[in-house]
Amino acid sequence: MLVSGSSALVVGGAGGLGEATVRRLHAGGARVVVADLADDKGKALETELGVRYVRTDATDEADVRAAVEAAEDLGPLRISVDAHGGPAAGGRLVGKDGSPLDLAGFRTTVDVYLTGVFNVMRLAAAGMARQEPTADGHRGVIVNTASIAAYEGQIGQLPYAAAKGGVVSMTLVAARDLAPLGIRVVTIAPGTFLTPAYGKAGEQLEAYWGPQVPHPKRMGRSPEYAELAYHIVENDYLNGEVIRLDGALRFPPK
């Protein structure tokens, strides 16, 4: 898939992984829509790069439709990368006091991290399906974001692990569903990544997680996620796969 001249939707594009992806796609010649709820960061990217910012809640149908339409206005929508975040509930399934894990928190986490991804994927795919295929029969590529927690969720991480496990499970099915339309679906499952969102706590996280990564002994960097996303877009034979990006890290129980 040719990046240059294509329109790209990056949901969560004002955050660490998303912003790095916006910058990489923009550098490659894509016309990028930044879909996020972080108005200040989104507008700053709009001013700096000349991309378009659209305030977007990934779980809201009208918001995502508007972001997709904005991307279509810029050119043929060929690329969708979803790296949005949000609140995540935690805690043991049954606490030390005998109380069960909160149901509302579980629902919210799944809504943000699974339903939101589904919502973006279905609407972005519908937008891609409206485009004329390339000479090779390609219409677009969707890159979703899971986590290695989908495979080795830690104690207290059940809602998040369940949601990310759902993203992993959707990957192959979505790729099969969309194959007749010439649309690929690939998921990135990052390990521990150091992003600006951690602020001053980043140094402590690096000191804790860095030594646990087999090689290289550090947390991941946002540009490394962006480079993988970019390669997925360009490599037409990557489809229906979940790619771990974790330095061979496997989460311990806690």
Rosetta blueprint (number, residue, H / E / L):
1 M L
2 L L
3 V L
4 S L
5 G L
6 S L
7 S E
8 A E
9 L E
10 V E
11 V E
12 G L
13 G L
14 A L
15 G L
16 G H
17 L H
18 G H
19 E H
20 A H
21 T H
22 V H
23 R H
24 R H
25 L H
26 H H
27 A H
28 G L
29 G L
30 A L
31 R E
32 V E
33 V E
34 V E
35 A E
36 D E
37 L L
38 A L
39 D H
40 D H
41 K H
42 G H
43 K H
44 A H
45 L H
46 E H
47 T H
48 E H
49 L H
50 G L
51 V L
52 R E
53 Y E
54 V E
55 R E
56 T L
57 D L
58 A L
59 T L
60 D L
61 E H
62 A H
63 D H
64 V H
65 R H
66 A H
67 A H
68 V H
69 E H
70 A H
71 A H
72 E H
73 D H
74 L H
75 G L
76 P L
77 L E
78 R E
79 I E
80 S E
81 V E
82 D E
83 A L
84 H L
85 G L
86 G L
87 P L
88 A L
89 A L
90 G L
91 G L
92 R L
93 L L
94 V E
95 G L
96 K L
97 D L
98 G L
99 S L
100 P E
101 L L
102 D L
103 L H
104 A H
105 G H
106 F H
107 R H
108 T H
109 T H
110 V H
111 D H
112 V H
113 Y H
114 L H
115 T H
116 G H
117 V H
118 F H
119 N H
120 V H
121 M H
122 R H
123 L H
124 A H
125 A H
126 A H
127 G H
128 M H
129 A H
130 R L
131 Q L
132 E L
133 P L
134 T L
135 A L
136 D L
137 G L
138 H L
139 R L
140 G E
141 V E
142 I E
143 V E
144 N E
145 T E
146 A L
147 S L
148 I L
149 A H
150 A H
151 Y H
152 E H
153 G L
154 Q L
155 I L
156 G L
157 Q L
158 L H
159 P H
160 Y H
161 A H
162 A H
163 A H
164 K H
165 G H
166 G H
167 V H
168 V H
169 S H
170 M H
171 T H
172 L H
173 V H
174 A H
175 A H
176 R H
177 D H
178 L H
179 A H
180 P H
181 L H
182 G L
183 I E
184 R E
185 V E
186 V E
187 T E
188 I E
189 A E
190 P E
191 G L
192 T L
193 F E
194 L E
195 T L
196 P H
197 A H
198 Y H
199 G L
200 K L
201 A H
202 G H
203 E H
204 Q H
205 L H
206 E H
207 A H
208 Y H
209 W H
210 G H
211 P H
212 Q H
213 V L
214 P L
215 H L
216 P L
217 K L
218 R L
219 M L
220 G E
221 R E
222 S H
223 P H
224 E H
225 Y H
226 A H
227 E H
228 L H
229 A H
230 Y H
231 H H
232 I H
233 V H
234 E H
235 N L
236 D L
237 Y L
238 L L
239 N L
240 G L
241 E L
242 V E
243 I E
244 R E
245 L E
246 D L
247 G L
248 A L
249 L L
250 R L
251 F L
252 P L
253 P L
254 K L
